[in-house]
Structure formats: structure tokens, C-alpha cells
Amino acid sequence: MSEEQVEVTTPATTEEAPTQDASMSEAVATAHAETTPAQPPPPPTESEPEADLIKKAEETVRVHVLIQSKVPTSQVFTLKLNQTNVSMQREIAKIQRVYDSFLGEFPLCYGYWKKYADQEKSAGNPEAIVSVYERGVAAIPYSVDLWVHYCNYLIESSNEPEAIRSLYERGLAYVGTDFLASPLWNKYLEYEASAGTPAHMAQIYSRVLQIPLQKLDSYWEGLNKYTQSKPVRTMMTKEEVAAADAQDKVRIEKATEAATAEKERKKKEKEEAKAKAAAEAAAAMEEGEVPEPAEEEPEEEDEPIQIPPEDEDALKAQYLSMREPLYKASKEEAQKRIEFESAIKRPYFHVKKLKEEELKNWSRYLDYAEKEWPGHSVVHLYERCVIACANYPEYWIRYAKYSEKTAGADAARAVIQRASMVFVKRRPEIHMFEAEFEERLGNPEAAKRSYSVVNSSVAPGLLQCIVRHANLERRCGDVTAARGVYERAIAEERAKESSSVLVHLLMQYARFLDEIAEDIESARHMYQEALKAKPDSRSLWEGAILIETRQATDQRVDHALALYERATAPPPVEEAAKEEELVSGLSATAREELSASAVVFADLHGNKDQLAAAREMHRQKWQPPVPLVHHLSPHLLPQILVQLHMRNLQLVHMPTQAMVQGMLHMVNTIHSTPEIRQLMPPGQHIMPNSSTQDTLRTQHSKPS
């Protein structure tokens, strides 16, 4: 995969092509330099999905191959008969457009880069072949197979070893350390065996032995065999040759010293023998004996010192022994990776979903790598991961977070842009993450653009994104712009025949108008519209009541109780419903519970007349004996706790286990507090009724 998406438009036909005698290395260099990033082409239309594009490309290629074929079938004959040179060029251009469109949308499909290059090869256009391969390896540089195909083509078409080696090295810089990189290393060794030197071969073997590859044993065995077939000095590095020379110099010096010492020893022995013979002759003469004359030994010529040759076998053993620790360390690391690598069933990109087990394996593998590996190796694993998991925003987000932590904001931004512009550009998660990232780094305008992309094209009507966008505008100090975000989204939802988002959007906007814009009238209007659309939503009624209770006016209690009354009113007849501004659609249970909440609210905030009216309304609608409190809404909980001293209090329904447990804790506290106990008649207890006890037992039987 590339750091940025590559250009996918068809080159202009008027562009001047390289001359016929231009070298292949120049063509590769030119194509590599001219492969510049660009925006991807528009996505396929709904009538032309991805699968159809693939079929179209393959069918177009098949037709073109038939046209060029010499097989005398009626189909080929008919096609040839109806095609001119002009139409042939049009057909080639059509094939190029199809491939460009498809690969612009799915750049990770390495097999189609190969097919595209083969198509250009069949058209006899070598410059275009190089261009296609360069665009391919720019789009997906961590594809072992694509680098193998590209190198194979260059070997077939070029006689320039340095250009070929340069291409191999470019590929290995990206994928050489991958666990499954053996195909590219094998091809490199195969090429050097036929065109290179022993030094090149040995250097490649030495490099690969330091990498925990899947088939590492085969490289160790290969190096052993190759070492036995070549003079070891031809395989050594310059440093090793220098070390061997120094070692051999020491060996020669020691051998010379030993030979010289031996020569001196023999010379001394001769001199001592001569002196002894002369002494014996002198002694004999003194005794009157005539000694026999000693035979004159011929003077020996000074022969050169003979140094034994260098031990080749020992040098080879030493050469291998220096590489064996590297091989063993790599093999040990490879064993640790096998568990993760064997669980990767689909290391390539595909539009189909990955199995959950494989996704979990990638997560565990990345956890292990981040803990144990050096940074560059972790990056390579992430690049492999986002090929297989390219359609999953969570892996791009994780990659971006890791890049920011280890390499900085620019590296993280490059990862995010690759994801948001190409690979998961239709997923809102990546754009919202990009917005959060840019805002955190002090780029609010970039964050706004990311939110706008989601709201306009990726996921219009996505409530979470609309709210975040508006809140960003608010943090930037522009409340008017924030209101504009809400109002544009609401207008779009109103224009739809049906919208599942509109009610929630109106509720969010009402809260914003109340709490941020301090525009209570507009907030009321939003709630009224929402309640008309969904009168059976208890949360809407409670939200509308809540904003009334928040107002610092004398009428807030009257306004809140009026809404309570509307919410708890029974459904009117059809004629009356037309006159009513707001009509409750709540169930009887919900209306009863809200009616009890109205009494609690009036008792806490109202005057005596308002409390009396609330109690009377509740009594008329719900015949006694009726529990005083039926439902505890989260925002009313503080008010209800104040009322716990009321006599004959019964708790009928609690929405969550936590609230049940909390209330029972409060009841126990009351019973243990003498000041509160004095407020109750003798023998009176505050206890949950049977319904609450059943709820508590049910909640305890479920996991938290």
C-alpha cells in the first residue's frame, strides 16, 4: 500500500514516448519519478458495482486478446473483420479506462495490476508496462507478489544488472522482513546465481539469515552448500577479507619465526658438532695420536622458508560459524511468530469480510509486535495488516495512533489520509477520527472539513457526526455556525418522506438551544415538533419538561406542570385531537408514572396551590390507593430523595438494578437515622412494595 493514492488516469496519447534505444533503467527511473500522488477517481455508481467492474475489465481484456489472436475461429474472424486500427486504439483506451477506474477504487488488488501490465505487454507497449508496475508498487508497496512480478518482467526485458538489482532492493526495502517474503528473496538469489558474483550471493544469504522468515532453514542449508562450492574468500565481505588477511599475516609471521628458529637450531648444532670434533682432534694430538682428518661437509645453501598454505576448510568453517548465531536467533524469533502467522488465512486484500477469528488474531499479533519488536518491524506488520484488513477502520485508527506515538503527527496524518481518501473513505468512523485528530493538533478548519464530508456524502443524517460538528463550531466560538449545522441537517431530514433521525436531531438541537444558545423559545419549538412526530416517546416528554424546570423564571413551575398535564392526559377523541397542540401518545403506565413525578416536582418546587392542583390531578386520573411515586427518572432522582420522609411511600418501578440498590440503600439509611424516624408514626416503615421486590430479584438474576 502506498503512503498516498497514485494517479490512475490514462496517459495522454500525445505524450512523447522514450526513444527505442533508451535504456530500460532510464524507463524505470522515469516512470518511478513520474508516479505522483493524486485524488482517486469517483466510486462506481450503484448500477455498476465493484463486481461488475471486475467482470467488465476481464471481458474487455478477453475481447482484445481474441482480436490479437491468430486462432482461426469464427468469433475472432468476425471481430477482426470489423476492427480497424482506429477501433483497436479505442479498444485499448477502453481497457485502460476500465482498469484505471477499478484499480483507483481497489488499489490493493495486486493481481489486477499484473493483468493490466500483461495487457499492455500484449499491446506491445513496454513504456506503459513499466508505468503500470510503478503505479502498482506505489499503490501497494507491501505486496511481495507484485514486486516478484515486476522484477520478473525487468529480468525478461533488460540486460542491465544494476537496474535489476536496484529494483530488487527497492522491493526488499518494503517487504524483505515480512514472514512470507521468501518468494522475492528466492528470485533475487536465483538471479544472482546466474548473473552475479559469489560475493553478491553470500551477501544476500547473510542478510536473509538475519530475518525470521517462514522457510529460514532452507537458506541456512543453501549457504552451507554454496560455501562448499566456492572459494571462501570470494564470498567474504571486504571487512572479512581484511580480517582474514590480518589473521593470515599473523599465521605467516608465526610460521616464519618457527622456521627461522628451527634453522638457527640446526646451524647451532652443526657448529657445536664441529667444535666438539676439533677438541677431540686436539686431545688426540697431545697424546701422540694422529687423528684422521675430518671430512669436509659441503656448505649448505640457504633455502627459503616454506610456509604451508591457508587452510580453506578451516576458513569456511569459520565463515559459517560467524553466521550461525544470526541464523539461530532468527529461527528462535520465527518460532514465536508461527502461532500468529498460521492463523492468517487471507493475507491479501478482498472485498469479502474477514472471519472474526482472523481479525482477533491480527489484534493479538499487533499487541505482541508493539511489545517485542523494533519500531520499523512493527510498521511493516501494520502495513501487512491494513492490506488484509483494509476495509476495517479500527485497524487504520490503531495504526494512526501508533504512528503518532512513535513517529509524530505527520506520520499519523499520512496513515489517516490514506484511509479516509482511498481505503475506507465511505466509512464515517475514519472521518470523525480524522476530525478529532486535526482539532486536537490545532487544525479546526481541517476538522470541520472532515465532518462536512460525512454530513454531505459519506453518511448524511448521522446524528453523532452532526452533534460533534456543531459542538466543534461552538468550541471555535461560533454559535451561529453551530446552529447552522443543526438547521441544515434538520432541513434535509424534513425533506425526506420518512426519517428515523429527525426526532432525535430535534431533541439534540433543543438541548443546544436551551443550554448553549439560551434560546428557550426555539428550544420549545423543537420539542413541540418532535413530540408531534413521536408523541409516544417518554424521553421526549421528559426532555421538554426538563428544559422548563431549568428556567430561572416565575412561570417555570406552571410551564412544567402544564407539560406534565399534557403528557399524562388520556388520548383525546379525533375531533379534540385536531385542536390540541400537543397530544400524548404514552402508555397508561408511563402516564401514571409521570403523573406521580409531577406531584413530586410540585412538592419540591411549587407553592401550596400548585401542589394541591398536582395532587388533585393525580387523584382524579388515578384512583386511590395509588402509590405516590411510580417511576424514578434519572434527572428527578434528587427531587425524589428529598421526599423520602413522606408517609406511606411505596416504590413500584425502578428502571435499573443500580437505582434499585441505591434506593434500598437510602431506605436503610432512613431507618437508621433517628432524626428522620421521628417524622414517621410509630410502627410505620418505608418499604418497597411487591412489584419493586420482583424487579430487584429479576435484576439480580441478570448479569450487570
Secondary structure, DSSP 8 states (H G I E B T S, - for coil): --SS-B--S---TTS----TT--HHHHHHHHHHH--B--------TTS-HHHHHHHHHHHHHHHHHHH-----HHHHHHHHT--HHHHHHHHHHHHHHHHHHHHH-TT-HHHHHHHHHHHHHTT-HHHHHHHHHHHHHH-TT-HHHHHHHHHHHHHH---HHHHHHHHHHHHHHHTTSTT-HHHHHHHHHHHHHHS-HHHHHHHHHHHTTS--TTHHHHHHHHHHHHHHS-HHHHS-HHHHHHHHHHHHHHHHHHHHHHHHHHHHHHHHHHHHHHHHHHHHHHHHHTT-----------------------HHHHHHHHHHHHHHHHHHHHHHHHHHHHHHHT-S--S--SS---HHHHHHHHHHHHHHHHHS-HHHHHHHHHHHHHHTTT-HHHHHHHHHHHHHHH-HHHHHHHHHHIIIIITTT-HHHHHHHHHHHHHTT-HHHHHHHHHHIIIIISTT-HHHHHHHHHHHHHTT-HHHHHHHHHHHHHHHHTSS--SSHHHHHHHHHHHHHHTS--HHHHHHHHHHHHHH-TT-HHHHHHHHHHHHT--STTHHHHHHHHHHHHHS----HHHHHH-SS-----HHHHHHHHHHHHHHHHHHS-HHHHHHHHHHHHHHS-SS--SB----GGGHHHHHHGGGSTT--B---SSHHHHHHHHHHHHHHHT-HHHHTTS-TT------HHHHHHHHHHHHS--
